[in-house]
Amino acid sequence: MILKPLIGLALLAAVAIPAGAADAPPGGPVAGPAQAGPQPQPDYHCPTTPYLNCMPPIGEDRRQACSKEYVAWVQAHCPKTQIVY
């Protein structure tokens, strides 16, 4: 009598466990470089002036604003801003 419910539970458990779950590390899957989610965007804002002055010599106050990463972001996201080299 007890055997039938146990067989039923065993069948349900076999169906409910996804394939390969027994081989997974405890705590869930570990994301490798290929599985990592998108990288967060830096906290950039479009310049408030129509020009971004990156003419040499670039002083300490303009180094962040003239970095390669920020200039590329401005070119992609701020179409009205002109960059002066």
PyMOL Python script that loads the backbone (N, CA, C, O; Angstrom):
from pymol import cmd

cmd.read_pdbstr("""\
ATOM      1  N   MET A   1       0.813  -1.196   0.000  1.00  0.00           N
ATOM      2  CA  MET A   1       0.000   0.000   0.000  1.00  0.00           C
ATOM      3  C   MET A   1       0.860   1.266   0.000  1.00  0.00           C
ATOM      4  O   MET A   1       0.555   2.217  -0.719  1.00  0.00           O
ATOM      5  N   ILE A   2       1.880   1.286   0.761  1.00  0.00           N
ATOM      6  CA  ILE A   2       2.752   2.455   0.806  1.00  0.00           C
ATOM      7  C   ILE A   2       3.628   2.513  -0.448  1.00  0.00           C
ATOM      8  O   ILE A   2       4.122   3.583  -0.804  1.00  0.00           O
ATOM      9  N   LEU A   3       3.818   1.414  -1.097  1.00  0.00           N
ATOM     10  CA  LEU A   3       4.690   1.334  -2.249  1.00  0.00           C
ATOM     11  C   LEU A   3       4.191   2.184  -3.424  1.00  0.00           C
ATOM     12  O   LEU A   3       4.998   2.825  -4.097  1.00  0.00           O
ATOM     13  N   LYS A   4       2.892   2.203  -3.680  1.00  0.00           N
ATOM     14  CA  LYS A   4       2.349   2.972  -4.806  1.00  0.00           C
ATOM     15  C   LYS A   4       2.594   4.479  -4.644  1.00  0.00           C
ATOM     16  O   LYS A   4       3.042   5.108  -5.603  1.00  0.00           O
ATOM     17  N   PRO A   5       2.323   5.094  -3.474  1.00  0.00           N
ATOM     18  CA  PRO A   5       2.616   6.526  -3.341  1.00  0.00           C
ATOM     19  C   PRO A   5       4.109   6.825  -3.462  1.00  0.00           C
ATOM     20  O   PRO A   5       4.481   7.864  -4.007  1.00  0.00           O
ATOM     21  N   LEU A   6       4.957   5.951  -2.973  1.00  0.00           N
ATOM     22  CA  LEU A   6       6.396   6.176  -3.080  1.00  0.00           C
ATOM     23  C   LEU A   6       6.866   6.115  -4.526  1.00  0.00           C
ATOM     24  O   LEU A   6       7.719   6.902  -4.937  1.00  0.00           O
ATOM     25  N   ILE A   7       6.318   5.193  -5.293  1.00  0.00           N
ATOM     26  CA  ILE A   7       6.671   5.105  -6.713  1.00  0.00           C
ATOM     27  C   ILE A   7       6.191   6.359  -7.437  1.00  0.00           C
ATOM     28  O   ILE A   7       6.898   6.891  -8.293  1.00  0.00           O
ATOM     29  N   GLY A   8       5.002   6.829  -7.100  1.00  0.00           N
ATOM     30  CA  GLY A   8       4.464   8.057  -7.704  1.00  0.00           C
ATOM     31  C   GLY A   8       5.336   9.263  -7.379  1.00  0.00           C
ATOM     32  O   GLY A   8       5.597  10.088  -8.255  1.00  0.00           O
ATOM     33  N   LEU A   9       5.788   9.376  -6.139  1.00  0.00           N
ATOM     34  CA  LEU A   9       6.665  10.485  -5.756  1.00  0.00           C
ATOM     35  C   LEU A   9       8.012  10.389  -6.463  1.00  0.00           C
ATOM     36  O   LEU A   9       8.571  11.406  -6.875  1.00  0.00           O
ATOM     37  N   ALA A  10       8.529   9.192  -6.605  1.00  0.00           N
ATOM     38  CA  ALA A  10       9.800   9.010  -7.293  1.00  0.00           C
ATOM     39  C   ALA A  10       9.686   9.422  -8.756  1.00  0.00           C
ATOM     40  O   ALA A  10      10.603  10.039  -9.297  1.00  0.00           O
ATOM     41  N   LEU A  11       8.575   9.088  -9.400  1.00  0.00           N
ATOM     42  CA  LEU A  11       8.366   9.475 -10.789  1.00  0.00           C
ATOM     43  C   LEU A  11       8.235  10.994 -10.922  1.00  0.00           C
ATOM     44  O   LEU A  11       8.773  11.579 -11.863  1.00  0.00           O
ATOM     45  N   LEU A  12       7.537  11.626 -10.005  1.00  0.00           N
ATOM     46  CA  LEU A  12       7.401  13.087 -10.027  1.00  0.00           C
ATOM     47  C   LEU A  12       8.753  13.762  -9.822  1.00  0.00           C
ATOM     48  O   LEU A  12       9.067  14.749 -10.487  1.00  0.00           O
ATOM     49  N   ALA A  13       9.540  13.234  -8.913  1.00  0.00           N
ATOM     50  CA  ALA A  13      10.860  13.811  -8.656  1.00  0.00           C
ATOM     51  C   ALA A  13      11.745  13.679  -9.886  1.00  0.00           C
ATOM     52  O   ALA A  13      12.502  14.598 -10.197  1.00  0.00           O
ATOM     53  N   ALA A  14      11.666  12.576 -10.578  1.00  0.00           N
ATOM     54  CA  ALA A  14      12.481  12.376 -11.768  1.00  0.00           C
ATOM     55  C   ALA A  14      12.084  13.348 -12.875  1.00  0.00           C
ATOM     56  O   ALA A  14      12.936  13.793 -13.644  1.00  0.00           O
ATOM     57  N   VAL A  15      10.812  13.676 -12.961  1.00  0.00           N
ATOM     58  CA  VAL A  15      10.338  14.603 -13.983  1.00  0.00           C
ATOM     59  C   VAL A  15      10.641  16.045 -13.590  1.00  0.00           C
ATOM     60  O   VAL A  15      10.926  16.868 -14.461  1.00  0.00           O
ATOM     61  N   ALA A  16      10.586  16.367 -12.307  1.00  0.00           N
ATOM     62  CA  ALA A  16      10.740  17.740 -11.837  1.00  0.00           C
ATOM     63  C   ALA A  16      12.187  18.214 -11.840  1.00  0.00           C
ATOM     64  O   ALA A  16      12.423  19.421 -11.888  1.00  0.00           O
ATOM     65  N   ILE A  17      13.156  17.321 -11.792  1.00  0.00           N
ATOM     66  CA  ILE A  17      14.563  17.719 -11.760  1.00  0.00           C
ATOM     67  C   ILE A  17      15.047  17.909 -13.190  1.00  0.00           C
ATOM     68  O   ILE A  17      14.996  16.971 -13.985  1.00  0.00           O
ATOM     69  N   PRO A  18      15.517  19.106 -13.530  1.00  0.00           N
ATOM     70  CA  PRO A  18      16.000  19.346 -14.888  1.00  0.00           C
ATOM     71  C   PRO A  18      17.239  18.506 -15.178  1.00  0.00           C
ATOM     72  O   PRO A  18      17.978  18.138 -14.265  1.00  0.00           O
ATOM     73  N   ALA A  19      17.455  18.213 -16.437  1.00  0.00           N
ATOM     74  CA  ALA A  19      18.617  17.430 -16.833  1.00  0.00           C
ATOM     75  C   ALA A  19      19.898  18.169 -16.453  1.00  0.00           C
ATOM     76  O   ALA A  19      20.018  19.369 -16.701  1.00  0.00           O
ATOM     77  N   GLY A  20      20.835  17.475 -15.864  1.00  0.00           N
ATOM     78  CA  GLY A  20      22.108  18.049 -15.465  1.00  0.00           C
ATOM     79  C   GLY A  20      22.074  18.764 -14.139  1.00  0.00           C
ATOM     80  O   GLY A  20      23.109  19.266 -13.699  1.00  0.00           O
ATOM     81  N   ALA A  21      20.922  18.835 -13.473  1.00  0.00           N
ATOM     82  CA  ALA A  21      20.839  19.540 -12.203  1.00  0.00           C
ATOM     83  C   ALA A  21      21.643  18.834 -11.129  1.00  0.00           C
ATOM     84  O   ALA A  21      22.149  19.479 -10.211  1.00  0.00           O
ATOM     85  N   ALA A  22      21.769  17.514 -11.230  1.00  0.00           N
ATOM     86  CA  ALA A  22      22.539  16.783 -10.230  1.00  0.00           C
ATOM     87  C   ALA A  22      24.020  17.116 -10.349  1.00  0.00           C
ATOM     88  O   ALA A  22      24.750  17.006  -9.365  1.00  0.00           O
ATOM     89  N   ASP A  23      24.481  17.520 -11.531  1.00  0.00           N
ATOM     90  CA  ASP A  23      25.884  17.860 -11.746  1.00  0.00           C
ATOM     91  C   ASP A  23      26.189  19.321 -11.454  1.00  0.00           C
ATOM     92  O   ASP A  23      27.359  19.700 -11.422  1.00  0.00           O
ATOM     93  N   ALA A  24      25.182  20.150 -11.241  1.00  0.00           N
ATOM     94  CA  ALA A  24      25.380  21.585 -11.029  1.00  0.00           C
ATOM     95  C   ALA A  24      26.007  21.827  -9.662  1.00  0.00           C
ATOM     96  O   ALA A  24      25.738  21.084  -8.718  1.00  0.00           O
ATOM     97  N   PRO A  25      26.842  22.858  -9.547  1.00  0.00           N
ATOM     98  CA  PRO A  25      27.444  23.166  -8.255  1.00  0.00           C
ATOM     99  C   PRO A  25      26.393  23.664  -7.279  1.00  0.00           C
ATOM    100  O   PRO A  25      25.381  24.228  -7.695  1.00  0.00           O
ATOM    101  N   PRO A  26      26.617  23.464  -5.986  1.00  0.00           N
ATOM    102  CA  PRO A  26      25.643  23.950  -5.018  1.00  0.00           C
ATOM    103  C   PRO A  26      25.539  25.468  -5.077  1.00  0.00           C
ATOM    104  O   PRO A  26      26.533  26.156  -5.308  1.00  0.00           O
ATOM    105  N   GLY A  27      24.351  25.979  -4.870  1.00  0.00           N
ATOM    106  CA  GLY A  27      24.160  27.431  -4.902  1.00  0.00           C
ATOM    107  C   GLY A  27      23.766  27.943  -6.273  1.00  0.00           C
ATOM    108  O   GLY A  27      23.612  29.151  -6.447  1.00  0.00           O
ATOM    109  N   GLY A  28      23.601  27.084  -7.231  1.00  0.00           N
ATOM    110  CA  GLY A  28      23.168  27.522  -8.550  1.00  0.00           C
ATOM    111  C   GLY A  28      24.311  27.601  -9.523  1.00  0.00           C
ATOM    112  O   GLY A  28      25.468  27.427  -9.140  1.00  0.00           O
ATOM    113  N   PRO A  29      24.008  27.858 -10.768  1.00  0.00           N
ATOM    114  CA  PRO A  29      25.048  27.909 -11.793  1.00  0.00           C
ATOM    115  C   PRO A  29      25.949  29.120 -11.611  1.00  0.00           C
ATOM    116  O   PRO A  29      25.531  30.154 -11.090  1.00  0.00           O
ATOM    117  N   VAL A  30      27.173  28.974 -12.042  1.00  0.00           N
ATOM    118  CA  VAL A  30      28.147  30.059 -11.960  1.00  0.00           C
ATOM    119  C   VAL A  30      28.287  30.635 -13.360  1.00  0.00           C
ATOM    120  O   VAL A  30      28.548  29.900 -14.312  1.00  0.00           O
ATOM    121  N   ALA A  31      28.114  31.944 -13.491  1.00  0.00           N
ATOM    122  CA  ALA A  31      28.207  32.593 -14.794  1.00  0.00           C
ATOM    123  C   ALA A  31      29.666  32.811 -15.145  1.00  0.00           C
ATOM    124  O   ALA A  31      30.403  33.458 -14.401  1.00  0.00           O
ATOM    125  N   GLY A  32      30.076  32.274 -16.270  1.00  0.00           N
ATOM    126  CA  GLY A  32      31.424  32.497 -16.768  1.00  0.00           C
ATOM    127  C   GLY A  32      31.438  33.743 -17.626  1.00  0.00           C
ATOM    128  O   GLY A  32      30.428  34.442 -17.717  1.00  0.00           O
ATOM    129  N   PRO A  33      32.564  34.037 -18.259  1.00  0.00           N
ATOM    130  CA  PRO A  33      32.638  35.243 -19.083  1.00  0.00           C
ATOM    131  C   PRO A  33      31.622  35.255 -20.221  1.00  0.00           C
ATOM    132  O   PRO A  33      31.085  36.311 -20.557  1.00  0.00           O
ATOM    133  N   ALA A  34      31.352  34.097 -20.817  1.00  0.00           N
ATOM    134  CA  ALA A  34      30.404  34.068 -21.925  1.00  0.00           C
ATOM    135  C   ALA A  34      28.968  34.207 -21.439  1.00  0.00           C
ATOM    136  O   ALA A  34      28.099  34.631 -22.202  1.00  0.00           O
ATOM    137  N   GLN A  35      28.701  33.857 -20.174  1.00  0.00           N
ATOM    138  CA  GLN A  35      27.350  33.916 -19.642  1.00  0.00           C
ATOM    139  C   GLN A  35      27.094  35.208 -18.867  1.00  0.00           C
ATOM    140  O   GLN A  35      25.964  35.452 -18.444  1.00  0.00           O
ATOM    141  N   ALA A  36      28.092  36.015 -18.677  1.00  0.00           N
ATOM    142  CA  ALA A  36      27.925  37.238 -17.895  1.00  0.00           C
ATOM    143  C   ALA A  36      26.920  38.154 -18.588  1.00  0.00           C
ATOM    144  O   ALA A  36      26.854  38.210 -19.816  1.00  0.00           O
ATOM    145  N   GLY A  37      26.152  38.856 -17.795  1.00  0.00           N
ATOM    146  CA  GLY A  37      25.162  39.773 -18.332  1.00  0.00           C
ATOM    147  C   GLY A  37      25.815  41.007 -18.925  1.00  0.00           C
ATOM    148  O   GLY A  37      27.036  41.151 -18.865  1.00  0.00           O
ATOM    149  N   PRO A  38      25.025  41.891 -19.491  1.00  0.00           N
ATOM    150  CA  PRO A  38      25.586  43.100 -20.077  1.00  0.00           C
ATOM    151  C   PRO A  38      26.234  43.966 -19.016  1.00  0.00           C
ATOM    152  O   PRO A  38      25.769  44.048 -17.879  1.00  0.00           O
ATOM    153  N   GLN A  39      27.316  44.608 -19.415  1.00  0.00           N
ATOM    154  CA  GLN A  39      28.027  45.475 -18.485  1.00  0.00           C
ATOM    155  C   GLN A  39      27.224  46.758 -18.267  1.00  0.00           C
ATOM    156  O   GLN A  39      26.629  47.287 -19.207  1.00  0.00           O
ATOM    157  N   PRO A  40      27.207  47.254 -17.039  1.00  0.00           N
ATOM    158  CA  PRO A  40      26.453  48.482 -16.789  1.00  0.00           C
ATOM    159  C   PRO A  40      27.059  49.661 -17.530  1.00  0.00           C
ATOM    160  O   PRO A  40      28.279  49.774 -17.652  1.00  0.00           O
ATOM    161  N   GLN A  41      26.207  50.524 -18.014  1.00  0.00           N
ATOM    162  CA  GLN A  41      26.652  51.723 -18.709  1.00  0.00           C
ATOM    163  C   GLN A  41      27.237  52.698 -17.697  1.00  0.00           C
ATOM    164  O   GLN A  41      26.715  52.831 -16.590  1.00  0.00           O
ATOM    165  N   PRO A  42      28.314  53.380 -18.067  1.00  0.00           N
ATOM    166  CA  PRO A  42      28.841  54.423 -17.178  1.00  0.00           C
ATOM    167  C   PRO A  42      27.814  55.539 -17.037  1.00  0.00           C
ATOM    168  O   PRO A  42      26.913  55.674 -17.865  1.00  0.00           O
ATOM    169  N   ASP A  43      27.952  56.318 -16.009  1.00  0.00           N
ATOM    170  CA  ASP A  43      27.010  57.403 -15.740  1.00  0.00           C
ATOM    171  C   ASP A  43      27.415  58.637 -16.550  1.00  0.00           C
ATOM    172  O   ASP A  43      27.858  59.637 -15.986  1.00  0.00           O
ATOM    173  N   TYR A  44      27.260  58.559 -17.870  1.00  0.00           N
ATOM    174  CA  TYR A  44      27.620  59.659 -18.762  1.00  0.00           C
ATOM    175  C   TYR A  44      26.396  60.516 -19.043  1.00  0.00           C
ATOM    176  O   TYR A  44      25.256  60.053 -18.999  1.00  0.00           O
ATOM    177  N   HIS A  45      26.674  61.789 -19.337  1.00  0.00           N
ATOM    178  CA  HIS A  45      25.628  62.736 -19.724  1.00  0.00           C
ATOM    179  C   HIS A  45      26.139  63.520 -20.917  1.00  0.00           C
ATOM    180  O   HIS A  45      27.344  63.726 -21.059  1.00  0.00           O
ATOM    181  N   CYS A  46      25.233  63.957 -21.774  1.00  0.00           N
ATOM    182  CA  CYS A  46      25.624  64.799 -22.900  1.00  0.00           C
ATOM    183  C   CYS A  46      26.127  66.138 -22.380  1.00  0.00           C
ATOM    184  O   CYS A  46      25.608  66.660 -21.393  1.00  0.00           O
ATOM    185  N   PRO A  47      27.137  66.693 -23.043  1.00  0.00           N
ATOM    186  CA  PRO A  47      27.634  68.007 -22.626  1.00  0.00           C
ATOM    187  C   PRO A  47      26.544  69.068 -22.737  1.00  0.00           C
ATOM    188  O   PRO A  47      25.649  68.964 -23.576  1.00  0.00           O
ATOM    189  N   THR A  48      26.624  70.075 -21.897  1.00  0.00           N
ATOM    190  CA  THR A  48      25.628  71.151 -21.911  1.00  0.00           C
ATOM    191  C   THR A  48      25.958  72.205 -22.961  1.00  0.00           C
ATOM    192  O   THR A  48      25.112  73.040 -23.280  1.00  0.00           O
ATOM    193  N   THR A  49      27.177  72.179 -23.505  1.00  0.00           N
ATOM    194  CA  THR A  49      27.577  73.114 -24.553  1.00  0.00           C
ATOM    195  C   THR A  49      27.540  72.408 -25.898  1.00  0.00           C
ATOM    196  O   THR A  49      27.597  71.179 -25.947  1.00  0.00           O
ATOM    197  N   PRO A  50      27.446  73.159 -26.993  1.00  0.00           N
ATOM    198  CA  PRO A  50      27.395  72.511 -28.308  1.00  0.00           C
ATOM    199  C   PRO A  50      28.737  71.910 -28.739  1.00  0.00           C
ATOM    200  O   PRO A  50      28.783  71.129 -29.689  1.00  0.00           O
ATOM    201  N   TYR A  51      29.830  72.267 -28.052  1.00  0.00           N
ATOM    202  CA  TYR A  51      31.159  71.776 -28.403  1.00  0.00           C
ATOM    203  C   TYR A  51      31.813  71.118 -27.201  1.00  0.00           C
ATOM    204  O   TYR A  51      31.650  71.555 -26.062  1.00  0.00           O
ATOM    205  N   LEU A  52      32.566  70.042 -27.488  1.00  0.00           N
ATOM    206  CA  LEU A  52      33.400  69.407 -26.474  1.00  0.00           C
ATOM    207  C   LEU A  52      34.833  69.718 -26.873  1.00  0.00           C
ATOM    208  O   LEU A  52      35.324  69.207 -27.880  1.00  0.00           O
ATOM    209  N   ASN A  53      35.502  70.548 -26.093  1.00  0.00           N
ATOM    210  CA  ASN A  53      36.830  71.030 -26.429  1.00  0.00           C
ATOM    211  C   ASN A  53      37.890  70.035 -25.965  1.00  0.00           C
ATOM    212  O   ASN A  53      38.160  69.917 -24.769  1.00  0.00           O
ATOM    213  N   CYS A  54      38.486  69.324 -26.911  1.00  0.00           N
ATOM    214  CA  CYS A  54      39.569  68.387 -26.615  1.00  0.00           C
ATOM    215  C   CYS A  54      40.843  68.786 -27.349  1.00  0.00           C
ATOM    216  O   CYS A  54      41.661  67.941 -27.713  1.00  0.00           O
ATOM    217  N   MET A  55      40.993  70.098 -27.560  1.00  0.00           N
ATOM    218  CA  MET A  55      42.198  70.607 -28.220  1.00  0.00           C
ATOM    219  C   MET A  55      43.381  70.493 -27.268  1.00  0.00           C
ATOM    220  O   MET A  55      43.268  70.852 -26.096  1.00  0.00           O
ATOM    221  N   PRO A  56      44.527  69.991 -27.762  1.00  0.00           N
ATOM    222  CA  PRO A  56      45.720  69.937 -26.914  1.00  0.00           C
ATOM    223  C   PRO A  56      46.222  71.341 -26.637  1.00  0.00           C
ATOM    224  O   PRO A  56      46.013  72.229 -27.463  1.00  0.00           O
ATOM    225  N   PRO A  57      46.850  71.569 -25.553  1.00  0.00           N
ATOM    226  CA  PRO A  57      47.085  70.637 -24.453  1.00  0.00           C
ATOM    227  C   PRO A  57      45.808  70.464 -23.619  1.00  0.00           C
ATOM    228  O   PRO A  57      45.080  71.424 -23.368  1.00  0.00           O
ATOM    229  N   ILE A  58      45.559  69.238 -23.204  1.00  0.00           N
ATOM    230  CA  ILE A  58      44.369  68.936 -22.411  1.00  0.00           C
ATOM    231  C   ILE A  58      44.750  69.020 -20.943  1.00  0.00           C
ATOM    232  O   ILE A  58      45.582  68.253 -20.458  1.00  0.00           O
ATOM    233  N   GLY A  59      44.139  69.949 -20.252  1.00  0.00           N
ATOM    234  CA  GLY A  59      44.416  70.140 -18.832  1.00  0.00           C
ATOM    235  C   GLY A  59      43.773  69.054 -17.984  1.00  0.00           C
ATOM    236  O   GLY A  59      42.956  68.265 -18.459  1.00  0.00           O
ATOM    237  N   GLU A  60      44.158  69.040 -16.738  1.00  0.00           N
ATOM    238  CA  GLU A  60      43.632  68.047 -15.787  1.00  0.00           C
ATOM    239  C   GLU A  60      42.114  68.135 -15.673  1.00  0.00           C
ATOM    240  O   GLU A  60      41.446  67.119 -15.480  1.00  0.00           O
ATOM    241  N   ASP A  61      41.564  69.347 -15.793  1.00  0.00           N
ATOM    242  CA  ASP A  61      40.119  69.526 -15.653  1.00  0.00           C
ATOM    243  C   ASP A  61      39.327  68.934 -16.827  1.00  0.00           C
ATOM    244  O   ASP A  61      38.130  68.678 -16.691  1.00  0.00           O
ATOM    245  N   ARG A  62      39.986  68.709 -17.991  1.00  0.00           N
ATOM    246  CA  ARG A  62      39.283  68.177 -19.162  1.00  0.00           C
ATOM    247  C   ARG A  62      39.671  66.740 -19.504  1.00  0.00           C
ATOM    248  O   ARG A  62      39.175  66.199 -20.492  1.00  0.00           O
ATOM    249  N   ARG A  63      40.530  66.115 -18.729  1.00  0.00           N
ATOM    250  CA  ARG A  63      40.990  64.752 -19.070  1.00  0.00           C
ATOM    251  C   ARG A  63      39.856  63.749 -19.102  1.00  0.00           C
ATOM    252  O   ARG A  63      39.777  62.945 -20.030  1.00  0.00           O
ATOM    253  N   GLN A  64      38.978  63.772 -18.118  1.00  0.00           N
ATOM    254  CA  GLN A  64      37.845  62.838 -18.086  1.00  0.00           C
ATOM    255  C   GLN A  64      36.935  63.068 -19.292  1.00  0.00           C
ATOM    256  O   GLN A  64      36.488  62.114 -19.928  1.00  0.00           O
ATOM    257  N   ALA A  65      36.662  64.329 -19.602  1.00  0.00           N
ATOM    258  CA  ALA A  65      35.740  64.656 -20.692  1.00  0.00           C
ATOM    259  C   ALA A  65      36.324  64.328 -22.057  1.00  0.00           C
ATOM    260  O   ALA A  65      35.574  64.222 -23.028  1.00  0.00           O
ATOM    261  N   CYS A  66      37.629  64.165 -22.161  1.00  0.00           N
ATOM    262  CA  CYS A  66      38.258  63.878 -23.451  1.00  0.00           C
ATOM    263  C   CYS A  66      38.805  62.453 -23.523  1.00  0.00           C
ATOM    264  O   CYS A  66      39.598  62.138 -24.410  1.00  0.00           O
ATOM    265  N   SER A  67      38.389  61.598 -22.604  1.00  0.00           N
ATOM    266  CA  SER A  67      38.840  60.209 -22.656  1.00  0.00           C
ATOM    267  C   SER A  67      38.232  59.528 -23.878  1.00  0.00           C
ATOM    268  O   SER A  67      37.168  59.930 -24.349  1.00  0.00           O
ATOM    269  N   LYS A  68      38.902  58.502 -24.392  1.00  0.00           N
ATOM    270  CA  LYS A  68      38.406  57.794 -25.578  1.00  0.00           C
ATOM    271  C   LYS A  68      36.997  57.256 -25.361  1.00  0.00           C
ATOM    272  O   LYS A  68      36.143  57.355 -26.242  1.00  0.00           O
ATOM    273  N   GLU A  69      36.763  56.690 -24.187  1.00  0.00           N
ATOM    274  CA  GLU A  69      35.471  56.084 -23.899  1.00  0.00           C
ATOM    275  C   GLU A  69      34.349  57.126 -23.921  1.00  0.00           C
ATOM    276  O   GLU A  69      33.294  56.910 -24.518  1.00  0.00           O
ATOM    277  N   TYR A  70      34.601  58.273 -23.249  1.00  0.00           N
ATOM    278  CA  TYR A  70      33.561  59.302 -23.183  1.00  0.00           C
ATOM    279  C   TYR A  70      33.321  59.933 -24.550  1.00  0.00           C
ATOM    280  O   TYR A  70      32.172  60.174 -24.920  1.00  0.00           O
ATOM    281  N   VAL A  71      34.375  60.204 -25.300  1.00  0.00           N
ATOM    282  CA  VAL A  71      34.222  60.803 -26.629  1.00  0.00           C
ATOM    283  C   VAL A  71      33.428  59.865 -27.539  1.00  0.00           C
ATOM    284  O   VAL A  71      32.559  60.315 -28.287  1.00  0.00           O
ATOM    285  N   ALA A  72      33.720  58.564 -27.479  1.00  0.00           N
ATOM    286  CA  ALA A  72      32.961  57.597 -28.286  1.00  0.00           C
ATOM    287  C   ALA A  72      31.494  57.574 -27.864  1.00  0.00           C
ATOM    288  O   ALA A  72      30.604  57.474 -28.709  1.00  0.00           O
ATOM    289  N   TRP A  73      31.244  57.667 -26.559  1.00  0.00           N
ATOM    290  CA  TRP A  73      29.863  57.674 -26.065  1.00  0.00           C
ATOM    291  C   TRP A  73      29.137  58.931 -26.542  1.00  0.00           C
ATOM    292  O   TRP A  73      27.983  58.856 -26.964  1.00  0.00           O
ATOM    293  N   VAL A  74      29.800  60.080 -26.480  1.00  0.00           N
ATOM    294  CA  VAL A  74      29.186  61.343 -26.920  1.00  0.00           C
ATOM    295  C   VAL A  74      28.870  61.271 -28.412  1.00  0.00           C
ATOM    296  O   VAL A  74      27.801  61.707 -28.838  1.00  0.00           O
ATOM    297  N   GLN A  75      29.780  60.729 -29.204  1.00  0.00           N
ATOM    298  CA  GLN A  75      29.530  60.632 -30.645  1.00  0.00           C
ATOM    299  C   GLN A  75      28.326  59.734 -30.937  1.00  0.00           C
ATOM    300  O   GLN A  75      27.593  59.969 -31.898  1.00  0.00           O
ATOM    301  N   ALA A  76      28.126  58.716 -30.116  1.00  0.00           N
ATOM    302  CA  ALA A  76      27.015  57.786 -30.347  1.00  0.00           C
ATOM    303  C   ALA A  76      25.688  58.279 -29.782  1.00  0.00           C
ATOM    304  O   ALA A  76      24.631  57.921 -30.301  1.00  0.00           O
ATOM    305  N   HIS A  77      25.724  59.100 -28.723  1.00  0.00           N
ATOM    306  CA  HIS A  77      24.482  59.454 -28.020  1.00  0.00           C
ATOM    307  C   HIS A  77      24.108  60.929 -28.047  1.00  0.00           C
ATOM    308  O   HIS A  77      22.990  61.280 -27.670  1.00  0.00           O
ATOM    309  N   CYS A  78      24.989  61.780 -28.473  1.00  0.00           N
ATOM    310  CA  CYS A  78      24.721  63.224 -28.461  1.00  0.00           C
ATOM    311  C   CYS A  78      24.978  63.789 -29.851  1.00  0.00           C
ATOM    312  O   CYS A  78      26.028  64.389 -30.081  1.00  0.00           O
ATOM    313  N   PRO A  79      24.040  63.612 -30.788  1.00  0.00           N
ATOM    314  CA  PRO A  79      24.278  63.979 -32.180  1.00  0.00           C
ATOM    315  C   PRO A  79      24.499  65.473 -32.417  1.00  0.00           C
ATOM    316  O   PRO A  79      25.107  65.842 -33.422  1.00  0.00           O
ATOM    317  N   LYS A  80      24.035  66.327 -31.541  1.00  0.00           N
ATOM    318  CA  LYS A  80      24.185  67.772 -31.738  1.00  0.00           C
ATOM    319  C   LYS A  80      25.512  68.302 -31.204  1.00  0.00           C
ATOM    320  O   LYS A  80      25.835  69.467 -31.437  1.00  0.00           O
ATOM    321  N   THR A  81      26.283  67.490 -30.502  1.00  0.00           N
ATOM    322  CA  THR A  81      27.536  67.929 -29.906  1.00  0.00           C
ATOM    323  C   THR A  81      28.685  67.710 -30.888  1.00  0.00           C
ATOM    324  O   THR A  81      28.864  66.614 -31.418  1.00  0.00           O
ATOM    325  N   GLN A  82      29.458  68.766 -31.121  1.00  0.00           N
ATOM    326  CA  GLN A  82      30.626  68.702 -31.959  1.00  0.00           C
ATOM    327  C   GLN A  82      31.870  68.541 -31.067  1.00  0.00           C
ATOM    328  O   GLN A  82      31.973  69.181 -30.021  1.00  0.00           O
ATOM    329  N   ILE A  83      32.798  67.698 -31.481  1.00  0.00           N
ATOM    330  CA  ILE A  83      34.024  67.490 -30.711  1.00  0.00           C
ATOM    331  C   ILE A  83      35.155  68.187 -31.444  1.00  0.00           C
ATOM    332  O   ILE A  83      35.393  67.928 -32.624  1.00  0.00           O
ATOM    333  N   VAL A  84      35.842  69.063 -30.752  1.00  0.00           N
ATOM    334  CA  VAL A  84      36.918  69.845 -31.327  1.00  0.00           C
ATOM    335  C   VAL A  84      38.240  69.223 -30.873  1.00  0.00           C
ATOM    336  O   VAL A  84      38.518  69.111 -29.679  1.00  0.00           O
ATOM    337  N   TYR A  85      39.056  68.819 -31.871  1.00  0.00           N
ATOM    338  CA  TYR A  85      40.383  68.231 -31.569  1.00  0.00           C
ATOM    339  C   TYR A  85      41.480  69.214 -31.844  1.00  0.00           C
ATOM    340  O   TYR A  85      42.654  68.899 -31.650  1.00  0.00           O
TER     341      TYR A  85
END
""", "prot")
cmd.dss("prot")
cmd.show_as("cartoon", "prot")
cmd.util.cbc("prot")
cmd.orient("prot")
